[in-house]
């Protein structure tokens, strides 16, 4: 009899526990918020503030939740922490700043550019928030001698910056090498740093010491004096890096960060890119151009769709069902299943990032 009563109590306890767990799980799902962040020039929206603001937008209602005034002249470069709790962004003249995604307020004081050395500007950013190290590419005042009719290049330096102590821990001076100063990525385990020379050579360094490990030649990125913008993204697990190469025969380079194996996707058409994004399940790559949006199937590395849309700075919804991209003076919302624009957000943004916060 006592044994039976104990079993009933145990069964009742387990039932209550499971129901409580389910309710808690559902409440967490329901309280989760998808947020679209957009850089906005205050002059284009009649704001009394100068400079730029970061708009936090609720994608479903299209309402602006908060507007955060940003410091200085902003580089259109945002990095989310591994836990999606902090946004790191660069200002060209002032330094590195952080925003807390739960409050959309600055999480701390800005790290001044003077603290990283005698630099003209901070241009590229990668963050390993697990150990609190940020990696920066910085342009120095020194101008490199021109080769033929190429555009002007400045000397570039890479630095490792401890976010806990606000101190530079390691430096690497690239010397006379011409560096694509807006490209900087980390490997899946954050043990390696990837930079790109303007002749298409990928430089791989040990992190955080900036000890060069190897070089891989990719293609002709920036090989001529015409300013060709490149764009890059990583898979959701950080295992692969994707780099666009614009031109008459446009292509995408894929670098496996665990093996450094390189794969090339020939797109088969002329393209000058303006955005790139990865689907959450890593099955599709979205490429934005002046007049087109292209979809690449990563199982076959083939372009499976090319839609006539002015497309810049692409962000993808958490479930992969919608694309958000800048088009004209607003943000277009596209249904992925039909590749049709189904709605717009009337905000003249410059740069988009999608995050999913609890």
Buried (B, 14 or more C-beta within 10 A) or exposed (E): EEEEEEEEEEEEEEEEEEEEEEEEEEEEEEEEBBBBBBBBBBEEBEBEEEBBBBBBBEBEEBEBEBBBEBBBEBBBBBBBBEEBBBBBBBBBEBBBBBBBBEEBEBBEEBBEBEEBEEBBBBBBBBBBBEEEBBBBBBBBEEEBEEEEEBEEBBBBBBBBBBBEEBEBEBBBEBEEBBBBBBBBBBBBEBBBBBBBBBBBBBBBBEBBEBEEEEEBEBBBBBBEEEEBEBBBBBBEEBBBBBBBBBBEBBBBBBBBBEEBEBEEBEBEEEBBBBBBBBBBEBEBBBBBBEEBBBBBEBEEBEBEEBBEBBBBBBBBBBEBEBBBBBBEEEBBBBEBEEBEBEEBBEBBBBBBBBBBBE
